[in-house]
Every structure is written in structure tokens, then in C-alpha cells.
Amino acid sequence: MFTRGAARNLLAGVVLAGCAVAGVGGGVSAGIYPARVMASPSAPTRGAAATSGMALARSPHAPQPATVHLLSSQSNALMPNGLALTPPMGWNGYNDFGRRVTAVIVEAAARAMVTSGMKAAGYAYVNLDGGWNLRTRSAQGQLQPNPRLFPHGIQPVVDYVHSLGLKFGIYASAGTRNCAGSSAGSYGHYRQDAATFASWGVDYIKLDWCYVPYKDYPSMTHQQVSQTLARQMGQAIAATGRQILYDVNDTAVRTTAWTWAAPVANLWRTTPDIRANYTSMVAHFIRDVRDYHYAGRGGWNDPDMLEVGNGAMTPTDSRTQFSLWAEMAAPLIAGNNLTKMSAVTRGILTNRAVIAVDQDRLARQGYSVASSHGHWVLTKPLANGDRAVVLFNQTDAGATISTTTSRVGMPPAAVYSLRNLWTEAVTETAAAITATVPAHGVVMYRVATAGRMSGR
Ligand code: GAL
């Protein structure tokens, strides 16, 4: 049987054999980004991949040609650390606090993750983002936590997070500095820094991509440099012997990490930085959903963190982001201040029926089966045969959105049940799936063949 690992294997081989060299790069260009918001993507085709010779190799879920089997015998396909079998869930301080996160803020967030019920709902990682360390290294070449933000260093913060039964994540840059230029990067120190993180008990490393000295690689494309550095840091992490989830974010250099990162990392960013408003969130959704076929067990597309409860995001916008991210099997990394969130925000972040869609063990990213004038129908296959269906109204006016059970991939049956994952109402249908969807809103169903009420 053709496996996802085999697809990744083949892909790795193909990329190394020349596609990247030929410059299959620029997936995310500043030019197309806003313009695509209102575009109507032609799902469930292979999206952008369909235009390239690599299209079939890229999709683990598509029918595969015989030649794939020949190449699939190459080894080392799937990220071998055994982590992220479902998308990671957690919190990261960057979206709300920027680079001003302190030990006090991290510890308070960890406590709130427990007391809010988020830990019980599946959130595990408490992640420190960029800005935690100084621009200079110690005399021994070690990264140095900023003493104003972390007066006792990072280790006690990690210990505290662990004492609550949670995991700790940290940020590093593949280049010589972080993207703000304010902190030392890991370039030339991958082994040393991975060892330092492991010695602190770090469970998750986000590797950002700034100040990379491309002049050190005169004959390589940016994409090839990204692959090289991502692999080197991955090897450095593996050499520590500690199980550390590995998240790469090279979108600053506009490569297409989703085409090559699966054997290397557990997550790869598909978008630039998200902002706390509806337009940005939708642009990220549109960018991520088209490459659904790259995601799977152990390696996920990352359209960036949640803005639920932040900035200009209304409760409707927030519910929509949470639904779309779950449908896309995206990491659910809350980006709000957990110590001050409203009951509405907490209710969104802890909706277990929606979380179950994100965390479904079949490990498939949802995709679009219809998109017209900003009215979307998305479907995500689930392990028990159900489908998670999102009717998303991208527009500024309420609308009726309709599809059918066969259109969303359900097998023939006399009757189907539709469980609304936000209202919990259950209805039955012979075929039609129709709902009135408010502006910016979603209606999200779990569709099952009737007689079998799907579990959460
Ligand atoms: C960006 C990155 C963000 C955040 C930020 C911190 O490059 O995309 O997710 O990590 O750096 O400075």
C-alpha cells in the first residue's frame, strides 16, 4: 500500500533531485496574498501542485502511479520522532504580548491553562516565543536569557510548567538573530543550543528564519538553504536524545516548506504572521486550505496561531477561526491572554466537539468541495467514517449555504444525522445539508450515517 511516508519519501527525493533547484519556490508571494482572499479555489484538486510535475508525488491521499512504489523504497520518509500524531495544542505569548513575555507571564498562562479547563480539553504546550534571550552569547557561547524578563533563567520556568503537567516550548532562529534583530540566533550553534534546550527540559522548538547568511551558500537557492538548515537543526535535536516537537517557520524567505518539510519537522508554517483581525485570518485560511494534501500524522501545515479573543476578532470571527483551524487540522495554539479571557473566548477554545475534529486520529486535513462568491463548503474525513463539514460564509452579508451528503464524501445511506458542533442540536437529513450562515460565520456539523450517533 502506498503510505504517506512513501509520498514524503518520494517528495524528498524529487525535491532534492531538482524541483527545488529549478526554483519551485514562491508559493507565498506578497503579491498574490491579499488578492487571493476572494478567489474561488478549485478544491479538492491538488491546488497549486496540480500545475507542477510534482503534483502526484505531493499527495499522499491521491491515487498514485506505479512509479511511486519504486521510489517509495527509499527510507527516512516520515519525521521519525513519533510526536505530533495529532496537531499540537497549547499557548504562545507572541500574538498578545509580542516580545515582552516574562517568566511571570508564562507561569500565569500555564496556571490559567489548568484552571480554565484548557488542559483538560487537550492543551499541553506553553510556548515562549522570540525575544526571550539577549543579542550576545555568554563567554562559553551559550544563549543568555534576558535577565529583565527571566531573572532566574529559563530552567525554573520550564520546571514550573512541567510541575503543572504541561510541556514547555521555546523559540530559536536559524540565522544569526531573531527576526526583530534583538536576540542571538542559533546559526553556527545548532548542536550547542539544542543541547541547552534539552538540558532545560524543553519539549517544543520553533525555529524561525531570520538573519540567515545566504552568502555562505553561494550556489544554493533560498529553498535549498532552508532545507539544509532545517535538517541540521533536526539532527541536532535528535542528537540530544530528548523527544522535542520540531516546528519550522521559514515563511520569511517565502519558500514552500510544505513541499519538503514532512520528513524533517512536525510543523511548517504556510503563511506569514497572522494579525488579530478577520481579513488576516481569512487570508491565512485560504492560503493553508489549498495545500491540505501535505498534512498528516506527524507533520502538519501551520497557518499560524489562534487570534481567538484577540484584537478586532469578534466572537463570530473567533468561532470561525477555531472551526476553520480544526477543520484544517491546524495546530491549536491559543494566542490570547489566558488569565483575562472572557467566558465566550474560553467557551470557544474549549469546545470539545470542535477540538475532536482537529485531533481526529485519522489525521487528515479538511479541504474545500465548493467555494463560490465567498460561500465555502469544507469537509474533513474522520476516523469513524463521519465527516466534519464547515459551511463558511466569508462575506459581509448573511447567506444560505447548501451542499449534499454525497458532495461532502459520505457513503450512500437512507438517512444521515447532522450534529451542530456549536449548538449541539442534532437533525436528520436524507441528503441536503443546508444552513443559514451569518456574515463571517460558520455552521459546523459532524455528519454521520443515521443509526450511529457519532461520538465526540
Ligand atoms: C516572526 C514569526 C512569528 C514570531 C515572531 C517573533 O518571524 O513568524 O511567529 O515568532 O517572529 O519575533
Residues whose N, C-alpha, C, O or C-beta is under 5 A from the ligand:
A	BS01	GAL	Y94 D129 G130 C179 A180 D208 D273
